[in-house]
Every structure is written in C-alpha cells, then in structure tokens.
Amino acid sequence: MKIVIAPLVLFIFAAPAFAVKACEELKSEIAAKLDAKGVKDYQMEIVAAADVKDQQVIGSCEGGAKKITYKKGAGQPAPASPAPAKKPVPAKSS
C-alpha cells in the first residue's frame, strides 16, 4: 500500500510545477496585483525566453518558453523637446 501512495503524493506535489499557463492570462493576473498595490506608470512585455537581456523578469509562461518582463516608468511618453525657433523670413519688396 505504501508503494502506491508514495508516487501518488509525489505527483500531487509536483503537478503544479508542470502547469502551463497562457501568457496573456498570467500578464493580466500580474497587472491586477500591481494595480491593487497602487503601482502606476509601468510596462509589461511578453518576450521569448532567449530574447531576455537585462530586463527584469516577473513571470514565466508557456512552460518557460516565454517570459514577462517589467519596466518602470515606460507607460508615460517621454517629454518632447521643444522645436527650435525659426527665424522670420523678411518679406521681399518689389
């Protein structure tokens, strides 16, 4: 009886480790948690695991094939630099 129960218990505890979650679903869950904590002005992006460079990874989905990255302050567009002033063109007199 112990021989049957031991593998069953192992399977029950190991099953969540092999769960494959859809990336958009996980991204939505993470966004809801960040919003609930009052985090504002952020951007999340789903990227291939091999394409992760120096980004901060906050989630893994599709069996580890993709990662969800987080960037603070990316939700706000950068301030535009003022356009250089144009010199008025003098009117030609005939």
C-alpha angles and dihedrals in degrees: 000000000000089000091060097043098050096060090043092054091047091052093050092054095041097047097082090055090062096045112126113213126194111248097229091050092051092044090054091050092050092047090052091052092048092048091048089054091051096250110158137178101035138130130213124196133187111224137169112267091240091054096058109114120160097335121125108252114214101168146017125212144171091043094308094306091114134035132206112225128199129212123183119220095013095113092073120073116241114258112263116241113238115261114252113261114256120225113238114251111233115239116249115237121209 
